[in-house]
Amino acid sequence: FKDKSLGHYRRDAPTASAIAESVCLAIVAYMHFVLISKDVKNAYFSGKSVNRDIYLEQRHSGLPGPASGQLLKAKKAIY
């Protein structure tokens, strides 16, 4: 709660240089990897309210705070 940068997340989309992109693509081609790319613009920052109740199960390792097995209720859109 004392962290001044809390809640201030980067909203820009930093991109790699042309050289970094070329090296990455060369390695992918050489190693015969399958390259998949997706673009979700500002999905995590939209903050749209949901008009229905959505409940989530905790991950297997649990979360700090909620009791084990306790369901979580979504307040905003989840992507």
N, CA, C and O atoms as a Maestro MAE file, in Angstrom:
{
 s_m_m2io_version
 :::
 2.0.0
}

f_m_ct {
 s_m_title
 :::
 protein
 m_atom[316] {
  # First column is atom index #
  i_m_mmod_type
  r_m_x_coord
  r_m_y_coord
  r_m_z_coord
  i_m_residue_number
  s_m_chain_name
  s_m_pdb_residue_name
  s_m_pdb_atom_name
  i_m_atomic_number
  :::
  1 25 0.805 -1.189 0.000 1 A "PHE " " N  " 7
  2 3 0.000 0.000 0.000 1 A "PHE " " CA " 6
  3 2 0.859 1.268 0.000 1 A "PHE " " C  " 6
  4 15 0.354 2.358 -0.273 1 A "PHE " " O  " 8
  5 25 2.138 1.132 0.301 2 A "LYS " " N  " 7
  6 3 3.016 2.300 0.290 2 A "LYS " " CA " 6
  7 2 3.743 2.473 -1.041 2 A "LYS " " C  " 6
  8 15 4.458 3.457 -1.234 2 A "LYS " " O  " 8
  9 25 3.566 1.530 -1.951 3 A "ASP " " N  " 7
  10 3 4.233 1.587 -3.249 3 A "ASP " " CA " 6
  11 2 3.581 2.662 -4.111 3 A "ASP " " C  " 6
  12 15 2.407 2.546 -4.464 3 A "ASP " " O  " 8
  13 25 4.321 3.692 -4.448 4 A "LYS " " N  " 7
  14 3 3.773 4.815 -5.218 4 A "LYS " " CA " 6
  15 2 3.421 4.415 -6.642 4 A "LYS " " C  " 6
  16 15 2.554 5.032 -7.261 4 A "LYS " " O  " 8
  17 25 4.085 3.388 -7.168 5 A "SER " " N  " 7
  18 3 3.817 2.983 -8.547 5 A "SER " " CA " 6
  19 2 2.705 1.937 -8.639 5 A "SER " " C  " 6
  20 15 2.370 1.486 -9.735 5 A "SER " " O  " 8
  21 25 2.137 1.553 -7.507 6 A "LEU " " N  " 7
  22 3 1.081 0.551 -7.504 6 A "LEU " " CA " 6
  23 2 -0.126 1.063 -8.273 6 A "LEU " " C  " 6
  24 15 -0.635 2.147 -7.988 6 A "LEU " " O  " 8
  25 25 -0.579 0.293 -9.240 7 A "GLY " " N  " 7
  26 3 -1.722 0.694 -10.041 7 A "GLY " " CA " 6
  27 2 -1.342 1.508 -11.268 7 A "GLY " " C  " 6
  28 15 -2.203 1.846 -12.081 7 A "GLY " " O  " 8
  29 25 -0.076 1.820 -11.405 8 A "HIS " " N  " 7
  30 3 0.391 2.561 -12.579 8 A "HIS " " CA " 6
  31 2 1.172 1.589 -13.463 8 A "HIS " " C  " 6
  32 15 2.381 1.425 -13.299 8 A "HIS " " O  " 8
  33 25 0.481 0.953 -14.390 9 A "TYR " " N  " 7
  34 3 1.089 -0.042 -15.254 9 A "TYR " " CA " 6
  35 2 1.405 0.566 -16.605 9 A "TYR " " C  " 6
  36 15 0.740 1.498 -17.056 9 A "TYR " " O  " 8
  37 25 2.421 0.029 -17.240 10 A "ARG " " N  " 7
  38 3 2.769 0.491 -18.587 10 A "ARG " " CA " 6
  39 2 1.619 0.194 -19.525 10 A "ARG " " C  " 6
  40 15 1.047 -0.895 -19.485 10 A "ARG " " O  " 8
  41 25 1.280 1.142 -20.359 11 A "ARG " " N  " 7
  42 3 0.198 0.936 -21.313 11 A "ARG " " CA " 6
  43 2 0.688 1.042 -22.752 11 A "ARG " " C  " 6
  44 15 -0.085 0.887 -23.698 11 A "ARG " " O  " 8
  45 25 1.984 1.307 -22.904 12 A "ASP " " N  " 7
  46 3 2.514 1.339 -24.250 12 A "ASP " " CA " 6
  47 2 2.849 -0.083 -24.699 12 A "ASP " " C  " 6
  48 15 2.827 -1.015 -23.894 12 A "ASP " " O  " 8
  49 25 3.150 -0.240 -25.949 13 A "ALA " " N  " 7
  50 3 3.469 -1.561 -26.475 13 A "ALA " " CA " 6
  51 2 4.883 -1.534 -27.038 13 A "ALA " " C  " 6
  52 15 5.072 -1.322 -28.235 13 A "ALA " " O  " 8
  53 25 5.881 -1.748 -26.176 14 A "PRO " " N  " 7
  54 3 7.255 -1.712 -26.668 14 A "PRO " " CA " 6
  55 2 7.484 -2.823 -27.689 14 A "PRO " " C  " 6
  56 15 7.001 -3.941 -27.515 14 A "PRO " " O  " 8
  57 25 8.209 -2.518 -28.737 15 A "THR " " N  " 7
  58 3 8.475 -3.498 -29.789 15 A "THR " " CA " 6
  59 2 9.971 -3.720 -29.915 15 A "THR " " C  " 6
  60 15 10.781 -2.857 -29.576 15 A "THR " " O  " 8
  61 25 10.313 -4.887 -30.407 16 A "ALA " " N  " 7
  62 3 11.714 -5.235 -30.593 16 A "ALA " " CA " 6
  63 2 12.284 -4.484 -31.799 16 A "ALA " " C  " 6
  64 15 11.548 -4.065 -32.693 16 A "ALA " " O  " 8
  65 25 13.586 -4.327 -31.802 17 A "SER " " N  " 7
  66 3 14.248 -3.680 -32.936 17 A "SER " " CA " 6
  67 2 14.193 -4.597 -34.155 17 A "SER " " C  " 6
  68 15 13.878 -5.781 -34.033 17 A "SER " " O  " 8
  69 25 14.495 -4.058 -35.306 18 A "ALA " " N  " 7
  70 3 14.498 -4.851 -36.535 18 A "ALA " " CA " 6
  71 2 15.549 -5.958 -36.466 18 A "ALA " " C  " 6
  72 15 15.325 -7.060 -36.968 18 A "ALA " " O  " 8
  73 25 16.685 -5.671 -35.850 19 A "ILE " " N  " 7
  74 3 17.739 -6.688 -35.716 19 A "ILE " " CA " 6
  75 2 17.265 -7.819 -34.810 19 A "ILE " " C  " 6
  76 15 17.458 -8.991 -35.135 19 A "ILE " " O  " 8
  77 25 16.651 -7.487 -33.683 20 A "ALA " " N  " 7
  78 3 16.148 -8.513 -32.765 20 A "ALA " " CA " 6
  79 2 15.092 -9.377 -33.451 20 A "ALA " " C  " 6
  80 15 15.066 -10.594 -33.270 20 A "ALA " " O  " 8
  81 25 14.231 -8.751 -34.230 21 A "GLU " " N  " 7
  82 3 13.210 -9.506 -34.955 21 A "GLU " " CA " 6
  83 2 13.853 -10.434 -35.982 21 A "GLU " " C  " 6
  84 15 13.439 -11.586 -36.107 21 A "GLU " " O  " 8
  85 25 14.847 -9.960 -36.713 22 A "SER " " N  " 7
  86 3 15.531 -10.774 -37.712 22 A "SER " " CA " 6
  87 2 16.244 -11.965 -37.078 22 A "SER " " C  " 6
  88 15 16.181 -13.078 -37.601 22 A "SER " " O  " 8
  89 25 16.919 -11.738 -35.957 23 A "VAL " " N  " 7
  90 3 17.614 -12.820 -35.259 23 A "VAL " " CA " 6
  91 2 16.608 -13.857 -34.767 23 A "VAL " " C  " 6
  92 15 16.831 -15.058 -34.912 23 A "VAL " " O  " 8
  93 25 15.510 -13.399 -34.191 24 A "CYS " " N  " 7
  94 3 14.472 -14.308 -33.698 24 A "CYS " " CA " 6
  95 2 13.907 -15.156 -34.837 24 A "CYS " " C  " 6
  96 15 13.764 -16.371 -34.698 24 A "CYS " " O  " 8
  97 25 13.586 -14.518 -35.960 25 A "LEU " " N  " 7
  98 3 13.035 -15.257 -37.096 25 A "LEU " " CA " 6
  99 2 14.056 -16.212 -37.695 25 A "LEU " " C  " 6
  100 15 13.686 -17.294 -38.151 25 A "LEU " " O  " 8
  101 25 15.329 -15.842 -37.706 26 A "ALA " " N  " 7
  102 3 16.377 -16.732 -38.214 26 A "ALA " " CA " 6
  103 2 16.493 -17.985 -37.350 26 A "ALA " " C  " 6
  104 15 16.618 -19.093 -37.872 26 A "ALA " " O  " 8
  105 25 16.451 -17.810 -36.030 27 A "ILE " " N  " 7
  106 3 16.524 -18.951 -35.110 27 A "ILE " " CA " 6
  107 2 15.304 -19.852 -35.284 27 A "ILE " " C  " 6
  108 15 15.431 -21.076 -35.311 27 A "ILE " " O  " 8
  109 25 14.130 -19.251 -35.403 28 A "VAL " " N  " 7
  110 3 12.897 -20.019 -35.596 28 A "VAL " " CA " 6
  111 2 12.982 -20.848 -36.873 28 A "VAL " " C  " 6
  112 15 12.628 -22.026 -36.883 28 A "VAL " " O  " 8
  113 25 13.455 -20.221 -37.949 29 A "ALA " " N  " 7
  114 3 13.569 -20.937 -39.226 29 A "ALA " " CA " 6
  115 2 14.614 -22.051 -39.148 29 A "ALA " " C  " 6
  116 15 14.371 -23.156 -39.632 29 A "ALA " " O  " 8
  117 25 15.767 -21.776 -38.550 30 A "TYR " " N  " 7
  118 3 16.840 -22.752 -38.450 30 A "TYR " " CA " 6
  119 2 16.433 -23.965 -37.606 30 A "TYR " " C  " 6
  120 15 16.749 -25.104 -37.947 30 A "TYR " " O  " 8
  121 25 15.735 -23.706 -36.512 31 A "MET " " N  " 7
  122 3 15.345 -24.785 -35.593 31 A "MET " " CA " 6
  123 2 14.020 -25.446 -35.995 31 A "MET " " C  " 6
  124 15 13.569 -26.372 -35.321 31 A "MET " " O  " 8
  125 25 13.401 -24.989 -37.070 32 A "HIS " " N  " 7
  126 3 12.115 -25.521 -37.550 32 A "HIS " " CA " 6
  127 2 11.017 -25.405 -36.489 32 A "HIS " " C  " 6
  128 15 10.163 -26.281 -36.357 32 A "HIS " " O  " 8
  129 25 11.064 -24.311 -35.743 33 A "PHE " " N  " 7
  130 3 10.016 -24.047 -34.760 33 A "PHE " " CA " 6
  131 2 8.764 -23.551 -35.464 33 A "PHE " " C  " 6
  132 15 8.830 -23.047 -36.585 33 A "PHE " " O  " 8
  133 25 7.627 -23.695 -34.802 34 A "VAL " " N  " 7
  134 3 6.385 -23.108 -35.290 34 A "VAL " " CA " 6
  135 2 6.185 -21.807 -34.517 34 A "VAL " " C  " 6
  136 15 6.137 -21.802 -33.287 34 A "VAL " " O  " 8
  137 25 6.073 -20.727 -35.242 35 A "LEU " " N  " 7
  138 3 5.931 -19.413 -34.610 35 A "LEU " " CA " 6
  139 2 4.466 -18.997 -34.659 35 A "LEU " " C  " 6
  140 15 3.856 -18.968 -35.728 35 A "LEU " " O  " 8
  141 25 3.908 -18.677 -33.499 36 A "ILE " " N  " 7
  142 3 2.508 -18.257 -33.404 36 A "ILE " " CA " 6
  143 2 2.483 -16.884 -32.756 36 A "ILE " " C  " 6
  144 15 3.180 -16.638 -31.772 36 A "ILE " " O  " 8
  145 25 1.689 -16.006 -33.304 37 A "SER " " N  " 7
  146 3 1.579 -14.652 -32.768 37 A "SER " " CA " 6
  147 2 0.117 -14.263 -32.672 37 A "SER " " C  " 6
  148 15 -0.675 -14.560 -33.567 37 A "SER " " O  " 8
  149 25 -0.236 -13.600 -31.585 38 A "LYS " " N  " 7
  150 3 -1.593 -13.108 -31.394 38 A "LYS " " CA " 6
  151 2 -1.517 -11.693 -30.851 38 A "LYS " " C  " 6
  152 15 -0.540 -11.319 -30.202 38 A "LYS " " O  " 8
  153 25 -2.537 -10.919 -31.117 39 A "ASP " " N  " 7
  154 3 -2.557 -9.537 -30.656 39 A "ASP " " CA " 6
  155 2 -3.861 -9.270 -29.916 39 A "ASP " " C  " 6
  156 15 -4.945 -9.349 -30.493 39 A "ASP " " O  " 8
  157 25 -3.742 -8.960 -28.663 40 A "VAL " " N  " 7
  158 3 -4.906 -8.607 -27.861 40 A "VAL " " CA " 6
  159 2 -4.660 -7.186 -27.366 40 A "VAL " " C  " 6
  160 15 -3.872 -6.966 -26.446 40 A "VAL " " O  " 8
  161 25 -5.330 -6.243 -27.976 41 A "LYS " " N  " 7
  162 3 -5.074 -4.838 -27.668 41 A "LYS " " CA " 6
  163 2 -5.743 -4.419 -26.357 41 A "LYS " " C  " 6
  164 15 -6.968 -4.417 -26.238 41 A "LYS " " O  " 8
  165 25 -4.924 -4.072 -25.397 42 A "ASN " " N  " 7
  166 3 -5.384 -3.536 -24.111 42 A "ASN " " CA " 6
  167 2 -6.404 -4.419 -23.406 42 A "ASN " " C  " 6
  168 15 -7.248 -3.914 -22.666 42 A "ASN " " O  " 8
  169 25 -6.341 -5.707 -23.621 43 A "ALA " " N  " 7
  170 3 -7.311 -6.614 -23.013 43 A "ALA " " CA " 6
  171 2 -7.271 -6.537 -21.489 43 A "ALA " " C  " 6
  172 15 -8.314 -6.572 -20.835 43 A "ALA " " O  " 8
  173 25 -6.066 -6.434 -20.923 44 A "TYR " " N  " 7
  174 3 -5.940 -6.442 -19.471 44 A "TYR " " CA " 6
  175 2 -6.268 -5.087 -18.844 44 A "TYR " " C  " 6
  176 15 -6.445 -4.991 -17.629 44 A "TYR " " O  " 8
  177 25 -6.348 -4.053 -19.661 45 A "PHE " " N  " 7
  178 3 -6.589 -2.728 -19.122 45 A "PHE " " CA " 6
  179 2 -7.991 -2.205 -19.405 45 A "PHE " " C  " 6
  180 15 -8.314 -1.076 -19.038 45 A "PHE " " O  " 8
  181 25 -8.833 -3.018 -20.058 46 A "SER " " N  " 7
  182 3 -10.153 -2.516 -20.449 46 A "SER " " CA " 6
  183 2 -11.031 -2.245 -19.235 46 A "SER " " C  " 6
  184 15 -11.727 -1.230 -19.189 46 A "SER " " O  " 8
  185 25 -11.006 -3.135 -18.256 47 A "GLY " " N  " 7
  186 3 -11.758 -2.912 -17.035 47 A "GLY " " CA " 6
  187 2 -13.253 -2.806 -17.211 47 A "GLY " " C  " 6
  188 15 -13.923 -2.140 -16.423 47 A "GLY " " O  " 8
  189 25 -13.791 -3.452 -18.235 48 A "LYS " " N  " 7
  190 3 -15.238 -3.387 -18.466 48 A "LYS " " CA " 6
  191 2 -15.966 -4.203 -17.405 48 A "LYS " " C  " 6
  192 15 -15.551 -5.315 -17.078 48 A "LYS " " O  " 8
  193 25 -17.034 -3.661 -16.875 49 A "SER " " N  " 7
  194 3 -17.827 -4.371 -15.876 49 A "SER " " CA " 6
  195 2 -18.620 -5.487 -16.536 49 A "SER " " C  " 6
  196 15 -19.022 -5.380 -17.695 49 A "SER " " O  " 8
  197 25 -18.836 -6.546 -15.795 50 A "VAL " " N  " 7
  198 3 -19.636 -7.657 -16.301 50 A "VAL " " CA " 6
  199 2 -21.044 -7.550 -15.722 50 A "VAL " " C  " 6
  200 15 -21.229 -7.103 -14.590 50 A "VAL " " O  " 8
  201 25 -22.023 -7.962 -16.505 51 A "ASN " " N  " 7
  202 3 -23.421 -7.852 -16.085 51 A "ASN " " CA " 6
  203 2 -23.979 -9.151 -15.531 51 A "ASN " " C  " 6
  204 15 -25.195 -9.315 -15.423 51 A "ASN " " O  " 8
  205 25 -23.098 -10.068 -15.181 52 A "ARG " " N  " 7
  206 3 -23.543 -11.357 -14.630 52 A "ARG " " CA " 6
  207 2 -22.523 -11.827 -13.610 52 A "ARG " " C  " 6
  208 15 -21.413 -11.299 -13.539 52 A "ARG " " O  " 8
  209 25 -22.898 -12.808 -12.833 53 A "ASP " " N  " 7
  210 3 -21.990 -13.354 -11.835 53 A "ASP " " CA " 6
  211 2 -21.090 -14.396 -12.483 53 A "ASP " " C  " 6
  212 15 -21.573 -15.348 -13.097 53 A "ASP " " O  " 8
  213 25 -19.778 -14.212 -12.345 54 A "ILE " " N  " 7
  214 3 -18.800 -15.163 -12.854 54 A "ILE " " CA " 6
  215 2 -17.927 -15.577 -11.678 54 A "ILE " " C  " 6
  216 15 -17.339 -14.738 -10.997 54 A "ILE " " O  " 8
  217 25 -17.854 -16.885 -11.451 55 A "TYR " " N  " 7
  218 3 -17.061 -17.409 -10.348 55 A "TYR " " CA " 6
  219 2 -15.905 -18.223 -10.902 55 A "TYR " " C  " 6
  220 15 -16.041 -18.916 -11.910 55 A "TYR " " O  " 8
  221 25 -14.774 -18.131 -10.233 56 A "LEU " " N  " 7
  222 3 -13.556 -18.808 -10.673 56 A "LEU " " CA " 6
  223 2 -13.042 -19.716 -9.573 56 A "LEU " " C  " 6
  224 15 -13.166 -19.420 -8.384 56 A "LEU " " O  " 8
  225 25 -12.461 -20.831 -9.997 57 A "GLU " " N  " 7
  226 3 -11.768 -21.686 -9.045 57 A "GLU " " CA " 6
  227 2 -10.339 -21.184 -8.909 57 A "GLU " " C  " 6
  228 15 -9.782 -20.613 -9.846 57 A "GLU " " O  " 8
  229 25 -9.753 -21.397 -7.747 58 A "GLN " " N  " 7
  230 3 -8.358 -21.022 -7.539 58 A "GLN " " CA " 6
  231 2 -7.460 -21.987 -8.300 58 A "GLN " " C  " 6
  232 15 -7.854 -23.110 -8.615 58 A "GLN " " O  " 8
  233 25 -6.245 -21.530 -8.588 59 A "ARG " " N  " 7
  234 3 -5.271 -22.420 -9.198 59 A "ARG " " CA " 6
  235 2 -4.913 -23.521 -8.202 59 A "ARG " " C  " 6
  236 15 -5.202 -23.401 -7.012 59 A "ARG " " O  " 8
  237 25 -4.286 -24.591 -8.684 60 A "HIS " " N  " 7
  238 3 -3.997 -25.751 -7.837 60 A "HIS " " CA " 6
  239 2 -3.125 -25.412 -6.626 60 A "HIS " " C  " 6
  240 15 -3.294 -25.995 -5.555 60 A "HIS " " O  " 8
  241 25 -2.203 -24.478 -6.795 61 A "SER " " N  " 7
  242 3 -1.327 -24.123 -5.676 61 A "SER " " CA " 6
  243 2 -1.986 -23.144 -4.711 61 A "SER " " C  " 6
  244 15 -1.417 -22.819 -3.669 61 A "SER " " O  " 8
  245 25 -3.178 -22.676 -5.053 62 A "GLY " " N  " 7
  246 3 -3.899 -21.758 -4.175 62 A "GLY " " CA " 6
  247 2 -3.419 -20.326 -4.322 62 A "GLY " " C  " 6
  248 15 -2.490 -20.040 -5.079 62 A "GLY " " O  " 8
  249 25 -4.059 -19.440 -3.594 63 A "LEU " " N  " 7
  250 3 -3.712 -18.019 -3.603 63 A "LEU " " CA " 6
  251 2 -3.541 -17.538 -2.175 63 A "LEU " " C  " 6
  252 15 -4.184 -18.062 -1.266 63 A "LEU " " O  " 8
  253 25 -2.679 -16.541 -1.962 64 A "PRO " " N  " 7
  254 3 -2.551 -16.008 -0.609 64 A "PRO " " CA " 6
  255 2 -3.802 -15.213 -0.246 64 A "PRO " " C  " 6
  256 15 -4.213 -14.317 -0.984 64 A "PRO " " O  " 8
  257 25 -4.386 -15.536 0.864 65 A "GLY " " N  " 7
  258 3 -5.573 -14.802 1.321 65 A "GLY " " CA " 6
  259 2 -6.800 -15.680 1.392 65 A "GLY " " C  " 6
  260 15 -7.216 -16.042 2.493 65 A "GLY " " O  " 8
  261 25 -7.413 -16.049 0.245 66 A "PRO " " N  " 7
  262 3 -8.626 -16.866 0.290 66 A "PRO " " CA " 6
  263 2 -8.336 -18.276 0.815 66 A "PRO " " C  " 6
  264 15 -7.245 -18.814 0.623 66 A "PRO " " O  " 8
  265 25 -9.318 -18.848 1.468 67 A "ALA " " N  " 7
  266 3 -9.185 -20.211 1.978 67 A "ALA " " CA " 6
  267 2 -9.092 -21.188 0.815 67 A "ALA " " C  " 6
  268 15 -9.605 -20.917 -0.271 67 A "ALA " " O  " 8
  269 25 -8.452 -22.299 1.035 68 A "SER " " N  " 7
  270 3 -8.317 -23.329 0.004 68 A "SER " " CA " 6
  271 2 -9.696 -23.796 -0.460 68 A "SER " " C  " 6
  272 15 -10.548 -24.122 0.366 68 A "SER " " O  " 8
  273 25 -9.920 -23.831 -1.773 69 A "GLY " " N  " 7
  274 3 -11.196 -24.266 -2.320 69 A "GLY " " CA " 6
  275 2 -12.240 -23.170 -2.411 69 A "GLY " " C  " 6
  276 15 -13.305 -23.391 -2.988 69 A "GLY " " O  " 8
  277 25 -11.970 -21.997 -1.862 70 A "GLN " " N  " 7
  278 3 -12.920 -20.892 -1.909 70 A "GLN " " CA " 6
  279 2 -13.005 -20.345 -3.332 70 A "GLN " " C  " 6
  280 15 -11.979 -20.151 -3.985 70 A "GLN " " O  " 8
  281 25 -14.226 -20.097 -3.816 71 A "LEU " " N  " 7
  282 3 -14.418 -19.541 -5.153 71 A "LEU " " CA " 6
  283 2 -14.151 -18.039 -5.149 71 A "LEU " " C  " 6
  284 15 -14.311 -17.370 -4.128 71 A "LEU " " O  " 8
  285 25 -13.742 -17.523 -6.305 72 A "LEU " " N  " 7
  286 3 -13.478 -16.098 -6.471 72 A "LEU " " CA " 6
  287 2 -14.524 -15.527 -7.405 72 A "LEU " " C  " 6
  288 15 -14.869 -16.168 -8.398 72 A "LEU " " O  " 8
  289 25 -15.038 -14.346 -7.122 73 A "LYS " " N  " 7
  290 3 -16.039 -13.706 -7.960 73 A "LYS " " CA " 6
  291 2 -15.370 -12.602 -8.775 73 A "LYS " " C  " 6
  292 15 -14.691 -11.733 -8.227 73 A "LYS " " O  " 8
  293 25 -15.574 -12.652 -10.100 74 A "ALA " " N  " 7
  294 3 -14.990 -11.653 -10.988 74 A "ALA " " CA " 6
  295 2 -15.783 -10.350 -10.900 74 A "ALA " " C  " 6
  296 15 -17.014 -10.360 -10.916 74 A "ALA " " O  " 8
  297 25 -15.071 -9.239 -10.807 75 A "LYS " " N  " 7
  298 3 -15.719 -7.929 -10.787 75 A "LYS " " CA " 6
  299 2 -15.617 -7.247 -12.141 75 A "LYS " " C  " 6
  300 15 -16.448 -6.402 -12.472 75 A "LYS " " O  " 8
  301 25 -14.620 -7.598 -12.917 76 A "LYS " " N  " 7
  302 3 -14.386 -6.983 -14.232 76 A "LYS " " CA " 6
  303 2 -14.206 -8.082 -15.272 76 A "LYS " " C  " 6
  304 15 -14.110 -9.263 -14.937 76 A "LYS " " O  " 8
  305 25 -14.162 -7.681 -16.523 77 A "ALA " " N  " 7
  306 3 -13.975 -8.620 -17.624 77 A "ALA " " CA " 6
  307 2 -12.636 -9.353 -17.478 77 A "ALA " " C  " 6
  308 15 -11.656 -8.785 -16.996 77 A "ALA " " O  " 8
  309 25 -12.609 -10.599 -17.893 78 A "ILE " " N  " 7
  310 3 -11.400 -11.433 -17.782 78 A "ILE " " CA " 6
  311 2 -11.025 -11.898 -19.174 78 A "ILE " " C  " 6
  312 15 -11.866 -12.369 -19.938 78 A "ILE " " O  " 8
  313 25 -9.740 -11.756 -19.491 79 A "TYR " " N  " 7
  314 3 -9.251 -12.179 -20.799 79 A "TYR " " CA " 6
  315 2 -8.165 -13.196 -20.642 79 A "TYR " " C  " 6
  316 15 -7.622 -13.677 -21.636 79 A "TYR " " O  " 8
  :::
 }
 m_bond[315] {
  # First column is bond index #
  i_m_from
  i_m_to
  i_m_order
  :::
  1 1 2 1
  2 2 3 1
  3 3 4 2
  4 3 5 1
  5 5 6 1
  6 6 7 1
  7 7 8 2
  8 7 9 1
  9 9 10 1
  10 10 11 1
  11 11 12 2
  12 11 13 1
  13 13 14 1
  14 14 15 1
  15 15 16 2
  16 15 17 1
  17 17 18 1
  18 18 19 1
  19 19 20 2
  20 19 21 1
  21 21 22 1
  22 22 23 1
  23 23 24 2
  24 23 25 1
  25 25 26 1
  26 26 27 1
  27 27 28 2
  28 27 29 1
  29 29 30 1
  30 30 31 1
  31 31 32 2
  32 31 33 1
  33 33 34 1
  34 34 35 1
  35 35 36 2
  36 35 37 1
  37 37 38 1
  38 38 39 1
  39 39 40 2
  40 39 41 1
  41 41 42 1
  42 42 43 1
  43 43 44 2
  44 43 45 1
  45 45 46 1
  46 46 47 1
  47 47 48 2
  48 47 49 1
  49 49 50 1
  50 50 51 1
  51 51 52 2
  52 51 53 1
  53 53 54 1
  54 54 55 1
  55 55 56 2
  56 55 57 1
  57 57 58 1
  58 58 59 1
  59 59 60 2
  60 59 61 1
  61 61 62 1
  62 62 63 1
  63 63 64 2
  64 63 65 1
  65 65 66 1
  66 66 67 1
  67 67 68 2
  68 67 69 1
  69 69 70 1
  70 70 71 1
  71 71 72 2
  72 71 73 1
  73 73 74 1
  74 74 75 1
  75 75 76 2
  76 75 77 1
  77 77 78 1
  78 78 79 1
  79 79 80 2
  80 79 81 1
  81 81 82 1
  82 82 83 1
  83 83 84 2
  84 83 85 1
  85 85 86 1
  86 86 87 1
  87 87 88 2
  88 87 89 1
  89 89 90 1
  90 90 91 1
  91 91 92 2
  92 91 93 1
  93 93 94 1
  94 94 95 1
  95 95 96 2
  96 95 97 1
  97 97 98 1
  98 98 99 1
  99 99 100 2
  100 99 101 1
  101 101 102 1
  102 102 103 1
  103 103 104 2
  104 103 105 1
  105 105 106 1
  106 106 107 1
  107 107 108 2
  108 107 109 1
  109 109 110 1
  110 110 111 1
  111 111 112 2
  112 111 113 1
  113 113 114 1
  114 114 115 1
  115 115 116 2
  116 115 117 1
  117 117 118 1
  118 118 119 1
  119 119 120 2
  120 119 121 1
  121 121 122 1
  122 122 123 1
  123 123 124 2
  124 123 125 1
  125 125 126 1
  126 126 127 1
  127 127 128 2
  128 127 129 1
  129 129 130 1
  130 130 131 1
  131 131 132 2
  132 131 133 1
  133 133 134 1
  134 134 135 1
  135 135 136 2
  136 135 137 1
  137 137 138 1
  138 138 139 1
  139 139 140 2
  140 139 141 1
  141 141 142 1
  142 142 143 1
  143 143 144 2
  144 143 145 1
  145 145 146 1
  146 146 147 1
  147 147 148 2
  148 147 149 1
  149 149 150 1
  150 150 151 1
  151 151 152 2
  152 151 153 1
  153 153 154 1
  154 154 155 1
  155 155 156 2
  156 155 157 1
  157 157 158 1
  158 158 159 1
  159 159 160 2
  160 159 161 1
  161 161 162 1
  162 162 163 1
  163 163 164 2
  164 163 165 1
  165 165 166 1
  166 166 167 1
  167 167 168 2
  168 167 169 1
  169 169 170 1
  170 170 171 1
  171 171 172 2
  172 171 173 1
  173 173 174 1
  174 174 175 1
  175 175 176 2
  176 175 177 1
  177 177 178 1
  178 178 179 1
  179 179 180 2
  180 179 181 1
  181 181 182 1
  182 182 183 1
  183 183 184 2
  184 183 185 1
  185 185 186 1
  186 186 187 1
  187 187 188 2
  188 187 189 1
  189 189 190 1
  190 190 191 1
  191 191 192 2
  192 191 193 1
  193 193 194 1
  194 194 195 1
  195 195 196 2
  196 195 197 1
  197 197 198 1
  198 198 199 1
  199 199 200 2
  200 199 201 1
  201 201 202 1
  202 202 203 1
  203 203 204 2
  204 203 205 1
  205 205 206 1
  206 206 207 1
  207 207 208 2
  208 207 209 1
  209 209 210 1
  210 210 211 1
  211 211 212 2
  212 211 213 1
  213 213 214 1
  214 214 215 1
  215 215 216 2
  216 215 217 1
  217 217 218 1
  218 218 219 1
  219 219 220 2
  220 219 221 1
  221 221 222 1
  222 222 223 1
  223 223 224 2
  224 223 225 1
  225 225 226 1
  226 226 227 1
  227 227 228 2
  228 227 229 1
  229 229 230 1
  230 230 231 1
  231 231 232 2
  232 231 233 1
  233 233 234 1
  234 234 235 1
  235 235 236 2
  236 235 237 1
  237 237 238 1
  238 238 239 1
  239 239 240 2
  240 239 241 1
  241 241 242 1
  242 242 243 1
  243 243 244 2
  244 243 245 1
  245 245 246 1
  246 246 247 1
  247 247 248 2
  248 247 249 1
  249 249 250 1
  250 250 251 1
  251 251 252 2
  252 251 253 1
  253 253 254 1
  254 254 255 1
  255 255 256 2
  256 255 257 1
  257 257 258 1
  258 258 259 1
  259 259 260 2
  260 259 261 1
  261 261 262 1
  262 262 263 1
  263 263 264 2
  264 263 265 1
  265 265 266 1
  266 266 267 1
  267 267 268 2
  268 267 269 1
  269 269 270 1
  270 270 271 1
  271 271 272 2
  272 271 273 1
  273 273 274 1
  274 274 275 1
  275 275 276 2
  276 275 277 1
  277 277 278 1
  278 278 279 1
  279 279 280 2
  280 279 281 1
  281 281 282 1
  282 282 283 1
  283 283 284 2
  284 283 285 1
  285 285 286 1
  286 286 287 1
  287 287 288 2
  288 287 289 1
  289 289 290 1
  290 290 291 1
  291 291 292 2
  292 291 293 1
  293 293 294 1
  294 294 295 1
  295 295 296 2
  296 295 297 1
  297 297 298 1
  298 298 299 1
  299 299 300 2
  300 299 301 1
  301 301 302 1
  302 302 303 1
  303 303 304 2
  304 303 305 1
  305 305 306 1
  306 306 307 1
  307 307 308 2
  308 307 309 1
  309 309 310 1
  310 310 311 1
  311 311 312 2
  312 311 313 1
  313 313 314 1
  314 314 315 1
  315 315 316 2
  :::
 }
}
